[in-house]
């Protein structure tokens, strides 16, 4: 099957080269048949890539150890679900998946424009053919992008899927994020086709609006799912660490956010034409840059890949493409002059412009931080990002709340009393009530809050968040009132629903803003986060089963919480997806500790936190090599805060000797056959007394992040679905 996969990839490259040359010939000679032939060839390629994808998927499901990718990223003991999702866990598989999504979207947009004869359509086809051809070129000529490399001789076993990726969020997070990354290629190709062909009429903006919103939605959803995965799986008590790979997805989302908003100004006011072209170019190339960051190995992260040979051709393509299309923007600059000039910086269009400026500036700052190890020889950590990111985020929140309340052309002073005053007063009141709330309800550390600036930022965020919510409610109230005046037979609820359906872009956008406000307020709680480490003393208990059990009677106090240590167990966890007896390849060693959590005399939770040790198997011999540890935190989620614990390192009771390798000792005890006497000898090797470290975090308002994330997802789906407001169909419309 490796040969079949390689042949299919070579066929894909040949088809795309044929499509590109036919399209170029048709454009130059103005031969419509040649252009049509190139388009049909481009529409054929998705079926070749789908078949290629199915071949690799089949090899993963069958555990075909003649395939290098299968050996390095899968195992016969993985559940079927994880075998299938491992197709995007490695570099070459994820690039094939990227190519698949790109070709599916290409087919869709070619089908939507099949009846169009405008001169810009062939240019769009050519751009998409070259982009797809680049990925097929990498897969054919570069080993690190080749998913069908042979492993000779056939491996004895698979190394399995990275344990960190064996989580529900990581099953759906990568494809959702990839869809966001790849789909920006379509509005980019449409915009560049208008630019290159010189057909810069405003109808091209309508074509790309929904595609851009689609990309923005999936990028944002992917980022939020990644935060959920980091919070539940990595065991460090947080959801965002400014990791290079996190930043790689955030940058195109920020640029796409800027483009989504500035398109409105071009449609309504005929402004920012030149700027919008630059934005869509930046958004597309930053999506490619994010892919390069994760696959070149230049920068490290928890889900980036090792050093790769594709780094150089990838970055060369990104730079060449960026310079080419930016040059065209400069060449066409006279055709991109605005129809009107900005009349007031505090007008609606002025706030959009400030929003754009801040989003692009933030992207540039993040880019500097991402490449700080290469530029400055040291990595900029979270404090550096937060030092400018937090105030920038607060200012963005202010713009998000004020922009809908401002008027076109007029300054804020002209509408302050009519639209801004009431939300402004509610914002001040909300900030004041928040001060009272957190001072009475948040868990306090033993000492006073040390970071006064963080507390000020938190209050500002909540105050501006309340201002934004009040403004949204005011806009809905006015819209519903106006509708009921026009349709007197409608109830309040019906008027609200119809208002939303008939004006999706405006009032659906307000719901997106509301979801982001909830997320921002959730972030504001981080200013009052508590983190501490506690040591608990344990005694070994007599053996009564296959588990090794330690017992503790220690207690600890953190704020108003009491933690009561109970048992700490070493036990086997079978991971076989195909059934069968436990063996050295399919057994995880779990260190599971149970703790009772009390508020006063009331027990509010019993939490089990683990450290799991996955077996790393030699693909050459099938023998055990080492263990890969992962964290399994326990979280008791409440309305105001999360109580989050993670079992840490286990040490000897004297805290001086070398820490015992309990997972390896347990493997020897569990798998060594023999009499009860032999088992007892192995049991006596375990230390009789140990000290376990427990990391504890108390995270205020985290629940609002996940509520806001869910609302973001639901609102995005509503905006994308073809329900609600109707528009006239335009011939060749791809929106």
C-alpha positions in Angstrom: 0.0 0.0 0.0 3.0 2.3 0.4 3.6 2.1 -3.3 -0.1 2.9 -4.0 0.0 6.0 -1.8 3.2 7.2 -3.4 1.8 6.8 -6.9 -1.4 8.7 -5.9 0.7 11.6 -4.5 2.8 11.7 -7.7 -0.4 11.6 -9.8 -1.8 14.6 -7.7 1.3 16.6 -8.4 1.1 15.8 -12.1 -2.6 16.8 -12.3 -1.9 20.1 -10.5 1.0 20.9 -12.8 -1.2 20.2 -15.8 -4.0 22.4 -14.3 -1.6 25.3 -13.6 0.0 25.2 -17.1 -3.4 24.9 -18.8 -4.8 27.8 -16.8 -1.7 30.0 -17.5 -2.0 29.2 -21.2 -5.7 30.0 -21.2 -5.2 33.3 -19.4 -2.4 34.4 -21.8 -4.1 33.3 -25.0 -7.6 34.1 -23.8 -8.5 30.5 -24.7 -11.6 29.6 -22.6 -11.3 25.8 -23.4 -7.8 25.7 -21.9 -9.0 27.5 -18.7 -11.9 25.1 -18.5 -9.6 22.1 -18.9 -7.4 23.5 -16.1 -10.5 23.9 -13.9 -11.7 20.4 -14.5 -8.2 19.0 -13.7 -8.2 21.0 -10.5 -11.6 19.6 -9.6 -10.3 16.0 -10.2 -7.4 16.4 -7.7 -9.6 16.3 -4.5 -10.7 12.7 -5.4 -7.0 11.6 -5.7 -6.1 13.2 -2.4 -9.2 11.6 -0.7 -8.1 8.2 -2.0 -4.5 8.9 -0.7 -5.9 9.8 2.7 -8.0 6.6 2.8 -4.9 4.5 2.0 -3.0 6.0 5.0 -6.0 5.7 7.2 -6.3 2.0 6.3 -2.7 1.4 7.1 -3.1 3.0 10.5 -6.2 0.9 11.3 -4.5 -2.3 10.2 -1.3 -1.4 12.1 0.8 -1.8 8.9 4.3 -1.7 10.3 5.9 -1.5 6.9 4.9 2.2 6.9 7.3 4.5 8.8 4.5 6.9 9.8 2.3 4.1 11.2 5.3 2.8 13.2 6.1 6.2 14.7 2.5 7.3 15.5 0.3 4.3 16.1 0.2 0.9 17.8 -1.9 -2.2 17.6 -2.9 -1.6 21.3 -4.4 1.8 20.6 -8.2 2.0 20.5 -9.6 2.3 17.0 -10.6 5.9 17.6 -7.0 7.0 18.5 -5.6 4.9 15.6 -7.7 7.0 13.2 -7.0 10.3 14.8 -3.2 9.6 14.8 -3.3 10.5 11.1 -2.8 14.2 12.2 -0.5 13.5 15.1 2.7 13.6 13.0 4.2 16.0 10.4 3.6 14.1 7.2 0.1 12.9 8.2 -1.0 16.3 9.2 0.3 17.8 6.0 -1.7 15.2 4.0 -4.7 16.2 6.1 -4.1 19.9 5.3 -3.9 19.0 1.6 -7.1 17.1 1.9 -9.0 20.0 3.5 -7.6 22.4 1.0 -8.7 20.3 -1.9 -12.2 19.8 -0.5 -12.6 23.6 -0.1 -11.1 24.1 -3.6 -13.7 21.8 -5.1 -16.5 23.6 -3.3 -15.4 27.1 -4.5 -14.8 25.8 -8.1 -18.3 24.3 -8.1 -19.8 27.5 -6.8 -18.1 29.5 -9.6 -18.6 26.9 -12.4 -21.0 29.2 -14.4 -18.9 32.3 -14.0 -16.9 33.6 -17.0 -15.3 36.6 -15.3 -11.6 37.0 -15.9 -10.7 36.9 -12.3 -12.0 33.3 -11.8 -9.1 31.7 -13.8 -6.6 33.6 -11.6 -8.3 32.2 -8.5 -8.0 28.7 -10.0 -4.3 29.2 -10.7 -3.6 30.4 -7.2 -5.4 27.4 -5.6 -3.6 25.0 -8.1 -0.2 26.4 -7.1 -1.0 26.2 -3.4 -2.2 22.6 -3.6 0.7 21.7 -5.9 3.2 23.0 -3.3 1.8 20.5 -0.7 1.9 17.6 -3.1 5.4 18.7 -4.1 6.5 18.4 -0.5 4.9 15.0 -0.1 6.7 13.6 -3.2 10.2 15.1 -2.8 10.7 15.5 1.0 10.8 12.6 3.3 9.5 14.4 6.3 6.4 15.2 4.4 6.1 11.8 2.9 3.4 9.7 4.7 4.3 6.5 2.7 7.9 6.0 3.6 8.7 2.4 4.0 10.1 0.9 7.2 12.5 -1.8 6.1 12.6 -4.4 7.5 9.0 -4.3 8.9 9.0 -3.0 12.5 8.2 -5.4 15.4 5.8 -2.9 17.1 4.4 0.6 16.8 5.7 3.3 19.2 2.1 4.5 19.7 0.4 7.8 19.9 1.8 10.6 22.1 -0.1 10.1 25.4 -0.7 13.9 25.6 -2.8 13.6 22.5 -5.0 10.8 23.9 -7.7 13.2 25.1 -11.2 14.0 23.7 -10.3 17.7 22.9 -7.2 16.7 21.0 -9.3 14.4 18.8 -11.4 17.3 17.5 -9.1 20.3 18.2 -6.6 19.7 15.4 -9.1 19.1 12.6 -11.1 22.1 13.6 -8.0 24.3 13.8 -6.8 23.0 10.5 -10.1 23.9 8.9 -9.7 27.4 10.2 -6.1 27.6 8.9 -6.8 26.2 5.5 -10.2 27.9 4.7 -8.5 31.3 4.8 -6.9 30.2 1.5 -10.3 30.7 -0.3 -10.9 34.3 0.6 -7.2 35.0 -0.1 -7.5 33.4 -3.5 -10.6 35.3 -4.4 -9.2 38.6 -3.2 -5.9 38.1 -5.0 -7.7 37.1 -8.2 -9.5 40.4 -8.1 -6.2 42.2 -7.4 -4.1 40.4 -10.1 -6.9 40.6 -12.8 -7.6 44.2 -12.0 -11.3 43.6 -11.5 -11.7 45.4 -8.2 -15.4 46.0 -8.2 -17.0 45.8 -4.8 -18.8 42.5 -5.5 -15.7 40.5 -4.6 -16.1 41.6 -1.0 -19.5 39.8 -0.9 -17.9 36.7 -2.2 -15.4 36.4 0.6 -17.4 37.6 3.6 -18.9 34.2 4.6 -15.6 32.3 3.8 -13.7 34.7 6.1 -16.3 34.3 8.8 -16.0 30.6 8.4 -12.3 30.6 8.8 -12.5 33.0 11.8 -15.0 30.8 13.5 -13.1 27.6 13.1 -9.8 29.2 14.2 -11.4 30.6 17.3 -13.2 27.3 18.1 -9.9 25.4 17.7 -8.0 27.8 20.0 -10.7 27.5 22.7 -10.7 23.7 22.4 -6.9 23.8 22.8 -7.3 25.8 26.0 -9.7 23.3 27.3 -7.3 20.5 26.5 -4.4 22.3 28.2 -6.5 22.9 31.3 -7.7 19.3 31.7 -4.6 17.4 30.4 -1.3 19.2 31.1 -1.8 19.5 34.9 -0.4 22.9 35.3 -3.5 24.7 36.4 -3.8 27.0 33.4 -5.3 27.3 29.9 -3.0 29.6 28.0 0.8 29.7 28.3 1.8 31.8 25.2 3.5 28.7 23.8 4.8 29.1 20.2 2.2 26.8 18.8 -0.6 28.5 20.7 0.7 31.8 19.3 0.9 30.3 15.8 -2.9 29.9 15.8 -3.7 33.1 17.6 -1.9 35.4 15.1 -4.0 34.4 12.0 -7.1 34.6 14.2 -6.3 38.2 15.2 -5.6 39.2 11.6 -8.8 37.5 10.4 -10.7 39.3 13.2 -9.3 42.6 11.9 -10.3 41.7 8.3 -13.9 40.7 9.3 -14.4 44.1 10.8 -12.6 46.2 8.3 -14.6 44.6 5.4 -17.7 46.3 6.9 -16.1 49.7 6.5 -15.2 49.0 2.9 -18.8 47.9 2.2 -20.5 50.7 4.0 -18.1 53.6 3.4 -15.8 52.7 0.6 -12.7 53.0 2.8 -9.7 50.8 3.7 -9.5 49.1 0.3 -5.7 49.0 0.3 -5.6 48.0 3.9 -8.0 45.1 3.4 -5.9 43.7 0.7 -2.9 43.8 3.0 -4.9 42.2 5.8 -6.1 39.2 3.8 -2.5 38.7 2.5 -1.2 38.8 6.1 -4.0 36.5 7.4 -3.2 33.8 4.7 0.5 33.9 5.1 0.3 33.9 8.9 -1.8 30.7 8.6 1.1 29.2 6.5 3.6 30.6 9.0 1.7 28.8 11.9 2.0 25.6 10.0 5.7 26.2 9.4 6.3 26.9 13.1 4.8 23.5 14.1 6.4 21.5 11.4 9.9 23.0 10.9 11.1 22.2 14.4 12.6 25.6 14.6 10.6 26.4 17.7 9.6 24.0 20.4 6.2 23.5 22.0 4.2 20.7 23.6 2.6 19.8 20.3 5.2 20.9 17.8 7.3 18.5 15.7 11.0 17.7 15.7 13.5 19.2 13.2 12.3 18.7 9.7 13.7 19.0 6.2 10.6 20.8 4.9 11.4 23.9 7.0 13.5 25.6 4.3 11.2 25.1 1.3 8.2 26.0 3.4 9.6 29.3 4.5 10.9 30.1 1.1 7.4 29.6 -0.4 5.9 31.8 2.3 8.3 34.6 1.7 8.1 34.4 -2.1 4.3 34.3 -2.1 4.1 37.2 0.4 6.5 39.4 -1.6 4.7 38.6 -4.9 1.2 39.5 -3.7 2.3 42.5 -1.6 4.0 43.8 -4.7 0.8 43.5 -6.6 -1.0 45.5 -3.9 1.5 48.3 -4.3 1.2 48.1 -8.1 -2.6 48.4 -7.9 -2.5 51.1 -5.2 -4.1 53.8 -7.4 -7.1 51.5 -7.9 -7.4 51.0 -4.2 -7.8 54.6 -3.1 -10.6 55.2 -0.6 -13.9 56.8 -1.7 -14.1 58.8 1.5 -11.7 60.0 4.2 -12.0 59.5 7.9 -14.0 62.3 9.5 -13.8 61.6 13.2 -11.5 59.2 15.0 -14.2 58.5 17.6 -16.8 57.6 14.9 -17.8 54.1 14.2 -15.4 53.8 11.3 -12.7 55.3 13.5 -13.2 52.7 16.2 -13.0 50.0 13.6 -9.7 51.5 12.4 -8.3 51.6 16.0 -9.5 48.0 16.4 -7.6 47.0 13.3 -4.5 48.9 14.3 -4.4 47.2 17.7 -5.0 43.7 16.4 -2.2 44.0 13.8 0.1 45.6 16.4 -0.6 42.7 18.8 0.1 40.2 16.0 3.5 41.9 15.4 4.3 41.8 19.1 3.4 38.1 19.3 5.5 37.4 16.3 8.5 39.1 18.0 7.9 37.0 21.1 7.6 33.7 19.1 10.9 34.3 17.4 12.7 35.7 20.5 14.9 32.6 20.9 16.3 33.2 17.4 16.5 36.9 17.6 17.6 37.4 21.2 19.0 34.1 22.2 16.3 33.7 24.9 12.6 32.9 25.0 10.2 35.5 26.0 8.0 34.0 28.7 4.4 34.6 29.7 5.2 37.7 31.9 6.5 39.5 28.8 3.4 38.7 26.7 1.1 39.6 29.6 2.9 43.0 30.2 1.5 44.3 26.9 -1.2 41.7 26.1 -3.4 42.4 29.1 -3.7 46.2 28.5 -4.1 45.6 24.8 -6.9 43.1 25.4 -8.7 45.5 27.8 -8.5 48.3 25.1 -9.8 45.8 22.5 -12.7 45.0 24.8 -13.4 48.7 25.2 -13.5 49.2 21.4 -15.7 46.1 21.0 -18.2 47.6 23.5 -18.2 51.1 22.1 -18.1 50.5 18.3 -21.7 49.3 18.0 -22.9 52.4 20.0 -21.1 54.9 17.9 -22.4 56.6 14.7 -21.0 56.7 11.2 -19.0 59.9 10.5 -19.9 61.5 13.8 -17.7 61.7 16.9 -18.5 60.1 20.2 -19.5 63.4 21.7 -22.5 63.7 19.4 -24.0 60.4 20.6 -22.7 60.2 24.1 -25.9 61.1 25.9 -28.2 59.0 23.6 -26.2 55.8 23.3 -23.1 55.7 25.5 -24.2 57.2 28.9 -26.3 54.4 30.3 -23.8 51.6 29.4 -21.0 53.7 30.8 -22.8 54.1 34.1 -23.6 50.4 34.2 -19.9 49.7 33.6 -18.9 51.8 36.5 -21.5 50.2 38.7 -20.4 46.7 37.5 -16.8 47.4 38.4 -17.7 48.6 41.8 -19.9 45.5 42.5 -17.1 43.3 41.3 -14.8 44.7 43.9 -17.3 43.9 46.6 -17.9 40.4 45.1 -14.3 39.3 44.9 -13.3 40.8 48.3 -16.1 38.7 50.0 -16.2 35.6 47.9 -12.8 34.7 46.3 -10.5 32.5 48.3 -7.7 34.5 49.8 -4.2 33.4 50.3 -2.4 33.6 53.6 -1.0 36.9 52.7 -2.6 39.9 50.9 -2.9 40.0 47.2 0.6 41.0 46.0 -0.1 42.2 42.4 -2.0 45.4 42.7 -1.7 46.1 38.9 -3.3 42.7 38.1 -6.2 43.5 40.5 -6.7 46.9 38.7 -6.6 45.2 35.3 -9.2 42.7 36.5 -11.6 45.4 37.7 -11.2 47.3 34.5 -11.9 44.2 32.5 -15.1 43.4 34.4 -16.2 47.0 34.3 -15.7 47.3 30.6 -17.3 43.9 30.1 -20.4 45.1 31.9 -20.3 48.3 29.8 -20.2 46.1 26.7 -23.1 43.8 27.8 -25.2 46.9 28.8 -24.6 48.3 25.3 -25.6 45.0 23.7 -28.8 44.9 25.7 -29.6 48.5 24.8 -29.1 47.8 21.1 -31.4 44.7 21.4 -34.0 46.7 23.3 -34.1 49.5 20.7 -34.2 47.0 17.9 -37.1 45.0 19.4 -39.0 48.2 20.3 -38.6 49.5 16.7 -39.8 46.1 15.3 -42.8 45.9 17.6 -43.8 49.5 16.5 -43.7 48.2 13.0 -45.2 44.8 13.7 -47.7 45.4 16.5 -49.0 41.8 16.5 -45.6 40.3 17.5 -44.9 39.3 21.1 -41.7 40.5 22.8 -40.0 37.1 22.3 -41.2 36.7 18.7 -40.0 40.2 17.9 -36.6 39.4 19.4 -36.2 36.2 17.4 -37.3 37.8 14.2 -34.9 40.7 14.8 -32.1 38.3 15.2 -33.1 36.2 12.1 -33.6 39.2 9.8 -30.4 41.0 10.9 -28.0 38.1 11.5 -24.8 40.1 10.7 -25.6 42.8 13.2 -27.4 41.1 16.1 -25.6 37.8 15.7 -22.4 39.8 15.9 -23.6 41.2 19.2 -24.0 37.6 20.5 -20.4 36.9 19.4 -19.3 40.0 21.3 -21.2 38.8 24.4 -19.5 35.4 24.3 -16.1 37.1 24.1 -17.0 39.3 27.0 -17.7 36.2 29.1 -14.4 34.8 28.2 -12.6 38.1 29.0 -14.3 38.2 32.4 -13.2 34.6 33.0 -9.6 35.7 32.2 -10.0 38.5 34.7 -10.3 36.0 37.5 -6.7 34.9 36.8 -5.6 38.0 38.8 -6.7 36.2 42.0 -5.4 32.8 41.2 -3.7 30.9 44.1 -1.1 28.2 43.6 0.7 26.3 46.3 2.4 22.9 46.8 1.7 20.6 49.7 3.6 17.5 50.9 1.7 14.5 52.3 3.3 11.6 54.2 2.2 8.0 53.2 2.7 4.5 54.8 2.8 1.3 52.7 -0.1 -1.0 53.4 0.0 -4.9 53.3 -0.7 -6.4 49.9 -4.4 -7.4 49.4 -4.7 -7.2 45.6 -2.6 -6.4 42.4 -2.6 -2.8 43.5 0.1 -1.3 45.7 -1.6 0.9 48.3 -0.2 3.7 50.5 -2.2 5.3 53.2 -2.1 8.8 54.7 -3.9 10.7 57.5 -2.2 14.1 56.7 -4.3 17.2 56.3 -3.6 20.7 54.9 -5.3 24.1 54.9 -5.4 26.4 51.9 -7.6 29.5 52.2 -10.9 28.3 53.5 -10.4 24.7 52.1 -9.1 21.7 54.0 -7.4 18.9 52.0 -7.5 15.4 53.6 -5.1 12.9 52.1 -6.4 9.3 51.9 -4.9 6.6 49.6 -2.2 6.6 47.0 -2.4 3.6 44.7 -0.1 2.1 42.1 -2.3 0.1 39.7 -2.5 -1.2 36.2 -4.7 0.4 33.5 -5.3 -1.6 30.4 -5.2 0.4 27.2 -5.8 -2.3 24.7 -8.2 -1.3 22.0 -8.5 -4.9 20.7 -8.9 -6.8 24.0 -6.5 -9.5 25.1 -4.4 -10.2 28.1 -2.4 -7.5 29.9 1.2 -7.3 28.6 4.1 -5.0 28.8 2.9 -3.1 25.7 -0.7 -2.4 26.7 -0.5 -1.6 30.5 -0.2 1.9 31.9 1.0 2.3 35.4 -1.2 4.7 37.3 -0.3 6.6 40.4 -3.7 7.6 41.7 -4.2 9.6 44.9 -7.5 10.4 46.5 -8.2 13.5 48.5 -11.2 14.7 50.4 -11.9 18.5 50.1 -13.8 20.3 52.9 -15.2 23.7 53.5 -15.4 24.0 57.2 -17.0 20.7 58.4 -18.7 20.0 55.0 -17.1 17.7 52.6 -17.6 19.2 49.1 -15.7 16.8 46.9 -13.6 13.6 46.8 -11.0 14.0 44.1 -8.8 11.5 42.4 -5.7 12.8 40.6 -3.3 10.7 38.7 0.1 10.5 37.1 0.0 7.9 34.3 3.1 6.3 32.9 2.6 5.0 29.4 5.0 2.3 28.1 7.3 3.4 25.3 8.0 0.3 23.2 11.0 -0.3 20.9 9.8 -0.5 17.4 12.8 -2.6 16.5 12.5 -5.3 19.1 9.0 -4.9 20.7 10.6 -4.6 24.1 9.8 -2.1 26.8 12.1 1.0 26.7 10.9 3.5 29.2 7.8 5.2 30.6 6.2 8.5 29.3 4.5 10.3 32.2 1.3 12.3 31.8 -0.8 14.3 34.2 -4.4 13.7 35.0 -5.6 16.6 37.2 -8.7 16.5 39.3 -11.0 19.6 39.2 -13.9 20.5 41.4 -15.7 23.2 39.5 -17.9 25.7 41.3 -19.7 28.9 40.1 -17.1 31.3 41.5 -13.9 29.2 41.2 -12.3 25.9 40.4 -10.4 23.8 43.0 -7.7 22.1 40.8 -5.2 19.6 42.1 -2.4 17.6 40.4 -0.3 14.8 41.9 3.4 15.6 41.5 6.7 13.9 42.2 6.9 11.1 44.8 10.0 11.2 47.0 11.5 9.1 49.7 10.5 10.0 53.3 13.9 11.3 54.2 13.8 13.7 51.2 17.5 13.0 50.6 17.8 9.7 48.9 17.2 9.3 45.2 13.5 9.2 44.3 12.2 5.7 43.8 11.2 4.6 40.3 7.8 3.3 41.4 6.4 2.7 37.9 9.3 0.4 37.0 9.1 -1.4 40.4 5.4 -1.9 39.9 5.9 -3.4 36.4 8.4 -5.9 37.8 5.9 -6.7 40.6 2.9 -7.0 38.4 4.4 -9.0 35.5 6.9 -11.2 37.3 5.4 -14.7 37.5 6.1 -16.9 40.6 4.9 -18.0 43.9 3.4 -15.8 46.6 6.8 -15.8 48.3 8.4 -14.4 45.1 5.7 -11.7 44.9 6.3 -10.8 48.6 10.0 -10.3 48.0 9.2 -7.9 45.2 6.6 -6.2 47.3 9.2 -5.6 50.0 11.3 -3.6 47.5 8.8 -0.8 47.7 9.7 2.0 50.1 7.6 1.7 53.3 7.3 5.5 53.6 7.0 8.1 50.9 6.2 11.8 50.5 3.9 12.8 47.7 3.8 16.4 46.4 0.4 17.8 45.5 0.1 21.0 43.4 -3.0 23.0 44.2 -4.6 25.8 42.2 -7.7 27.8 43.0 -8.8 29.5 39.8 -11.6 32.1 40.0 -14.2 32.5 37.3 -12.8 29.8 35.0 -16.3 28.5 34.4 -17.2 31.7 32.5 -14.4 30.9 30.0 -16.0 27.6 29.1 -19.6 29.1 29.0 -18.3 31.9 26.7 -16.6 29.3 24.5 -19.8 27.3 24.2 -21.7 30.5 23.3 -19.0 31.4 20.8 -19.4 28.0 19.1 -23.2 28.1 19.0 -23.4 31.7 17.7 -20.8 31.0 15.1 -22.8 28.0 13.8 -25.9 30.2 13.7 -24.1 32.8 11.7 -22.8 30.3 9.2 -26.0 28.3 8.7 -28.2 29.4 5.8 -31.1 30.5 8.0 -32.4 33.9 8.7 -31.8 37.0 6.5 -32.0 36.4 2.8 -29.8 38.0 0.2 -30.2 38.2 -3.6 -28.1 35.5 -5.3 -25.3 36.9 -7.4 -24.1 35.0 -10.3 -20.9 33.3 -9.4 -21.3 34.0 -5.8 -19.0 31.9 -3.6 -20.0 33.4 -0.3 
